[in-house]
Amino acid sequence: MNLSRKLLGQHLFEKLMKMTFYGHFVAGEDQEAIKPLIQRNHAFGVGSVLDYSVEEDLTPEEAERKEMDSCTSASEKKTGGAGHREKQYLAHRGFGDRRDKVISARTYFYADETKCDQHMETFLRCIEASGGSSEDSFSAIKLTALGRPQFLLQFSEVLMKWRKFFHQMAAEQGKAGLAVMETRLEVKKLQETLANLGIATKAESQHWFTGEDLGVSGTVDLLDWNSLIDNRTKLSKLLLVPNTKTGQLEPLLSHFTEEEDLQMKRMLQRMDVLATRALKLGVRLMVDAEQTYFQPAISRLTLEMQRKFNMEKAVIFNTFQCYLKEAYDNVTMDMELSRREGWHFGAKLVRGAYLEQERARAAQIGYEDPLNPTYEETNEMYQRCLDYVLEEIKYSQKVKVMVASHNEDTVKFTIRRMAELGIHPSENKVYFGQLLGMCDQITFPLGKCLCPRREGVGFAVLFTVSE
Ligand SMILES: Cc1cc2nc3c(=O)[nH]c(=O)nc-3n(C[C@H](O)[C@H](O)[C@H](O)COP(=O)(O)OP(=O)(O)OC[C@H]3O[C@@H](n4cnc5c(N)ncnc54)[C@H](O)[C@@H]3O)c2cc1C
């Protein structure tokens, strides 16, 4: 691309690009250029999700180098080792170029904090353009654009280790294999185990289970358990968890340097700025799902934003990838938390964009494949998650979903279930999203047939490319 731009000059290059695939899939280069397309789509009942799509022109080697640099902590660089870290949540040079075999999602590589601020500014422009285009619009963001990915890797590892520890204790209490929301640990036994393992004395763990709801029934579930490493408590800094393979106790959270701590805080601040603006302008913000080694952290941080910004309506939408074995658990847990805490649940359901990369990485590095083994199983998972959300929508005013798929059967299934459950399209609780130009035969009929007089059901993801 850079070479063609140099050879042709900026003006000719842009003209040529607009005549090619670019003109078909990309909405325009700035706020003004995309307006006519937004208006044309609007006339057909199709709304817009603005998504920023500029990708740096890096060679695979440059991408790998940037990735290794930004995913390794200062202490690991110093000691040359990763100590007790799990290999799934470590950067691997061979998979450093995250663009590899990914078609429909753009990839960000960390350069420095200034670049992250620039990404935030661009996302803000997208939010503003969305807010100006219609009253019921969406904008999409990616968290890897907003901060150093090392934090996402480390936080993901913490969350998954903590979840594994819960299941390990459930197995000890004879509760292995139950559905996640039905698994409850008896607090008394749990305290004994923690004391026997040398993790916390009974007196210490007594404080963990005395919250308002925590443990009143004498049991804790995974949501109560997760709240123990809530960012509002300092507990996670002190916690040790047993390594199932070595039997040794290991710290749950690695030490961050002061600079790394600051980088983490800045990422959270950027998210906060974006969500605040989205709320103010009435734009819903969808947080994209990314690779499995970042995703637990992305999902958890998004949930924190939902807790803060979704009190009156669903402003923040989390993305659930149904090719994951754990997709149903993730959806049901977040939904249950939203019920308990009273905030609005917004979800985008996708199958998942990183299939080949994820499979190859798990096989080569040697951890369990996190994805469903077959396409059919992913389809079943999608329907199961969607059905669960639609059932909830039937009874609740606090749930919204975007069915983000180009699969005609999925769209038909959704429309059939909506009719069966009595969910009318004009209620604006179910949206359909397709990438611009990828599935017009689905997007436009959805806009017209489901909701002839109002925008709000069919959505095309419009890419803007301003830098
Ligand atoms: C509006 C929109 C937003 C999106 N946002 C995101 C996002 O935030 N994060 C993200 O990861 N993706 C996102 N995607 C991409 C999405 O995850 C899919 O990759 C893409 O839409 C293709 O899936 P489908 O349902 O449209 O079509 P289909 O052709 O029915 O499904 C293809 C998908 O099925 C799954 N699959 C295929 N073969 C197998 C197999 N052998 N085993 C298991 N699973 C298999 C894979 O996920 C594959 O991408 C988005 C897509 C859209 C339309």
The ligand as an SDF file (V2000), in Angstrom:
LIG
                    3D

 53 58  0  0  0  0  0  0  0  0999 V2000
  -21.1790   -6.9950   12.8260 C   0  0  0  0  0  0  0  0  0  0  0  0
  -20.0880   -7.9700   13.1070 C   0  0  0  0  0  0  0  0  0  0  0  0
  -19.2590   -7.7680   14.2030 C   0  0  0  0  0  0  0  0  0  0  0  0
  -18.2620   -8.7060   14.5020 C   0  0  0  0  0  0  0  0  0  0  0  0
  -17.4680   -8.5240   15.6090 N   0  0  0  0  0  0  0  0  0  0  0  0
  -16.5810   -9.4870   15.9670 C   0  0  0  0  0  0  0  0  0  0  0  0
  -15.8290   -9.4070   17.1730 C   0  0  0  0  0  0  0  0  0  0  0  0
  -15.9390   -8.4410   17.9320 O   0  0  0  0  0  0  0  0  0  0  0  0
  -14.9750  -10.4120   17.4840 N   0  0  0  0  0  0  0  0  0  0  0  0
  -14.8330  -11.5300   16.6830 C   0  0  0  0  0  0  0  0  0  0  0  0
  -14.0690  -12.4390   17.0460 O   0  0  0  0  0  0  0  0  0  0  0  0
  -15.5100  -11.6200   15.5260 N   0  0  0  0  0  0  0  0  0  0  0  0
  -16.3770  -10.6430   15.1460 C   0  0  0  0  0  0  0  0  0  0  0  0
  -17.0720  -10.7590   13.9830 N   0  0  0  0  0  0  0  0  0  0  0  0
  -16.7210  -11.8420   13.0240 C   0  0  0  0  0  0  0  0  0  0  0  0
  -17.4600  -13.1300   13.3660 C   0  0  0  0  0  0  0  0  0  0  0  0
  -16.9570  -13.6460   14.5710 O   0  0  0  0  0  0  0  0  0  0  0  0
  -17.2980  -14.2170   12.3010 C   0  0  0  0  0  0  0  0  0  0  0  0
  -15.9410  -14.4950   12.0740 O   0  0  0  0  0  0  0  0  0  0  0  0
  -17.9020  -13.8900   10.9670 C   0  0  0  0  0  0  0  0  0  0  0  0
  -19.0550  -13.1210   11.0800 O   0  0  0  0  0  0  0  0  0  0  0  0
  -18.2880  -15.2220   10.2780 C   0  0  0  0  0  0  0  0  0  0  0  0
  -19.2890  -15.8900   11.0250 O   0  0  0  0  0  0  0  0  0  0  0  0
  -20.8100  -15.9100   10.5510 P   0  0  0  0  0  0  0  0  0  0  0  0
  -21.6860  -16.2210   11.6940 O   0  0  0  0  0  0  0  0  0  0  0  0
  -21.0870  -14.6190    9.8760 O   0  0  0  0  0  0  0  0  0  0  0  0
  -20.8360  -17.0060    9.3830 O   0  0  0  0  0  0  0  0  0  0  0  0
  -20.5930  -18.5690    9.2740 P   0  0  0  0  0  0  0  0  0  0  0  0
  -19.9890  -18.7450    7.9310 O   0  0  0  0  0  0  0  0  0  0  0  0
  -21.8520  -19.3150    9.5460 O   0  0  0  0  0  0  0  0  0  0  0  0
  -19.5530  -18.9760   10.3760 O   0  0  0  0  0  0  0  0  0  0  0  0
  -18.1560  -18.9930   10.1960 C   0  0  0  0  0  0  0  0  0  0  0  0
  -17.5950  -19.0410   11.5970 C   0  0  0  0  0  0  0  0  0  0  0  0
  -17.9410  -20.2920   12.2180 O   0  0  0  0  0  0  0  0  0  0  0  0
  -16.9030  -20.7060   13.0800 C   0  0  0  0  0  0  0  0  0  0  0  0
  -16.3520  -21.9740   12.5720 N   0  0  0  0  0  0  0  0  0  0  0  0
  -16.1030  -22.2850   11.2760 C   0  0  0  0  0  0  0  0  0  0  0  0
  -15.5560  -23.5290   11.1880 N   0  0  0  0  0  0  0  0  0  0  0  0
  -15.4700  -24.0090   12.4530 C   0  0  0  0  0  0  0  0  0  0  0  0
  -14.9760  -25.2250   13.0020 C   0  0  0  0  0  0  0  0  0  0  0  0
  -14.4810  -26.1830   12.2410 N   0  0  0  0  0  0  0  0  0  0  0  0
  -15.0240  -25.3660   14.3480 N   0  0  0  0  0  0  0  0  0  0  0  0
  -15.5370  -24.4160   15.1450 C   0  0  0  0  0  0  0  0  0  0  0  0
  -16.0300  -23.2400   14.6770 N   0  0  0  0  0  0  0  0  0  0  0  0
  -15.9850  -23.0330   13.3390 C   0  0  0  0  0  0  0  0  0  0  0  0
  -15.8350  -19.6130   13.0230 C   0  0  0  0  0  0  0  0  0  0  0  0
  -16.0840  -18.7210   14.0720 O   0  0  0  0  0  0  0  0  0  0  0  0
  -16.0800  -18.9570   11.6720 C   0  0  0  0  0  0  0  0  0  0  0  0
  -15.6430  -17.6040   11.6280 O   0  0  0  0  0  0  0  0  0  0  0  0
  -18.0740   -9.8460   13.6740 C   0  0  0  0  0  0  0  0  0  0  0  0
  -18.9250  -10.0310   12.5760 C   0  0  0  0  0  0  0  0  0  0  0  0
  -19.9170   -9.1320   12.3030 C   0  0  0  0  0  0  0  0  0  0  0  0
  -20.8000   -9.3800   11.1410 C   0  0  0  0  0  0  0  0  0  0  0  0
  1  2  1  0
  2  3  1  0
  2 52  2  0
  3  4  2  0
  4  5  1  0
  4 50  1  0
  5  6  2  0
  6  7  1  0
  6 13  1  0
  7  8  2  0
  7  9  1  0
  9 10  1  0
 10 11  2  0
 10 12  1  0
 12 13  2  0
 13 14  1  0
 14 15  1  0
 14 50  1  0
 15 16  1  0
 16 17  1  0
 16 18  1  0
 18 19  1  0
 18 20  1  0
 20 21  1  0
 20 22  1  0
 22 23  1  0
 23 24  1  0
 24 25  2  0
 24 26  1  0
 24 27  1  0
 27 28  1  0
 28 29  2  0
 28 30  1  0
 28 31  1  0
 31 32  1  0
 32 33  1  0
 33 34  1  0
 33 48  1  0
 34 35  1  0
 35 36  1  0
 35 46  1  0
 36 37  1  0
 36 45  1  0
 37 38  2  0
 38 39  1  0
 39 40  1  0
 39 45  2  0
 40 41  1  0
 40 42  2  0
 42 43  1  0
 43 44  2  0
 44 45  1  0
 46 47  1  0
 46 48  1  0
 48 49  1  0
 50 51  2  0
 51 52  1  0
 52 53  1  0
M  END
$$$$
